[in-house]
């Protein structure tokens, strides 16, 4: 009998390749325009998340902190 343990890394790599091939088959079946719209939607979503995170991290500025004090 085979002594190879179940769930080894080569098996995982093989399933990842199968998943990638499945993705390529679905992309081919969906058509190029559908895939372009999907990719454009992902880019717009990523840009929105990036903009929301960058605007949310800004510290509030006051008038006193923006004016340089003289020594």
C-alpha positions in Angstrom: 0.0 0.0 0.0 1.0 3.6 -0.4 2.5 5.2 2.7 2.0 8.8 1.5 0.1 10.9 4.1 -3.2 12.4 3.1 -3.3 16.2 2.5 0.3 16.7 1.6 1.6 19.9 0.0 1.9 18.5 -3.5 -1.8 17.5 -3.4 -2.6 21.1 -2.4 -0.5 22.5 -5.2 -2.3 20.2 -7.7 -5.7 21.4 -6.5 -4.6 25.0 -6.8 -3.6 24.3 -10.4 -7.0 22.6 -11.0 -8.7 25.7 -9.6 -6.7 28.0 -11.8 -7.6 25.9 -14.9 -11.3 26.0 -13.9 -11.0 29.8 -13.6 -9.5 30.0 -17.1 -12.3 27.8 -18.5 -15.0 30.0 -16.8 -13.4 33.2 -18.1 -13.3 31.8 -21.6 -16.9 30.7 -21.4 -18.1 34.0 -20.0 -16.6 36.0 -22.9 -14.1 38.9 -23.0 -16.6 41.7 -22.5 -18.0 40.1 -19.3 -14.5 39.6 -18.0 -13.5 43.2 -18.8 -16.6 44.4 -16.9 -15.8 42.2 -14.0 -12.2 43.4 -13.8 -13.3 47.0 -14.2 -15.7 46.5 -11.3 -12.9 45.0 -9.1 -10.6 48.0 -9.9 -13.3 50.5 -9.1 -14.1 48.7 -5.8 -10.4 48.5 -4.9 -10.0 52.2 -5.6 -13.0 53.0 -3.5 -11.7 51.0 -0.6 -8.3 52.7 -0.9 -9.8 56.2 -1.0 -12.1 55.5 2.0 -9.2 54.1 4.0 -6.8 57.0 3.1 -9.5 59.6 3.9 -10.4 57.9 7.2 -6.8 58.0 8.5 -6.4 61.8 8.4 -6.0 63.5 11.7 -8.2 66.5 12.3 -6.2 69.8 12.0 -7.0 72.9 14.0 -6.2 76.5 13.2 -3.6 76.6 16.0 -1.7 73.6 14.8 -1.4 74.9 11.2 0.0 78.3 12.3 3.8 78.3 13.0 4.5 79.8 16.4 7.4 82.2 16.9 9.9 81.6 19.6 
